[in-house]
């Protein structure tokens, strides 16, 4: 799940199913997450306080229904606000 449509588009372009929620980081609880029941869900938060609050809200919303929840790690030194839209693909030979 991603907060921004730009992040959603970038991941979708790589043939991964992806969704987001409307209304910004404070609106997670307003979405219907039931289509994700029984699924493994990956959460890729923004690297900022609202993004981490949204991640926590997503975990709370998905915990009762998801088969598994995984969170993409944001490493120390990552710029504030960074998200999936900012990620660069890794080369297979690294």
N, C-alpha and C positions, 0 to 999 in steps of 0.2 A: 504494500500500500504506500502511496506517495501523496504528499500534500499538494504538489503542483502538477499541472497538466503537462508541462515541459518534461518533467521526469517520467511521467507515464508514457508520453510519446516516444522518448528515447528507448525505454525498455521494450515497449511494444514493437519497435522497429527491429529488435533483435529476436523476434518471434517468441517472446515470453508473455504469458497472460498476465495482465496487470490491471489494477483498479485504483481509484483514488476516492476522495470524498469531497463534497462541495461545502463551501462556507468557511474554509480556513481551519487552522489547527484547533480552534475551540469548538468545532462542530462535529467531531467524530461521533458523538452519541446520537446525532440526528440521522445517521445513515442506517440502512437495513443491511446488516452483514450476514443474514441467513443464507444467501447463496454460497457462502464460504464454509458452511457446516461440513465437517468431515474432511476438509482440505488442509494441506500444509500451507501455511501463510508466511510469507517473508515481509518484514517491515523494514523499510529503508528511510529512516528519519532525516529531516533537515538537521544540520549541525547548529542548532540554536535552542534556547530555552523553550519556545513554543513547539518546536519540532520534537523535543524530548517529552514534553507534556502530552503531545498528540500520540507519540509512541506508547506511552504508559496507558493512555485512554484506549488505544487500539488493543493492547494486550488484554486489558480488562474486558473489553467488548467481545474479543475473540476467544478468550480462554474457555468459556463454557461450551463452545461449539466447534472450534478448530481441532483437527487431528493433531496438529503440531504448529508451533509458532517459533519462527526464527527471526532474529534481528540482525541486520547488517551492522557490523562494527564500524564506528567512526573513530579513526585513529587520532591520537594527540597531534596537534599541529595542523589539523585539517581546518581550512578557513571557515569562519563563522558563516552560517547560512548554506554551506555546501550540501548538495544532495545528488541524487542519481543523474540529474540533468548535467551536472558538472563532471561526472566520472568519465574517464578515458578508458577505452577498451585495452585490455592487456594483451600483449603479444604472446603467442604460444611458445616462443623460444626464450622467454625470460626465465 
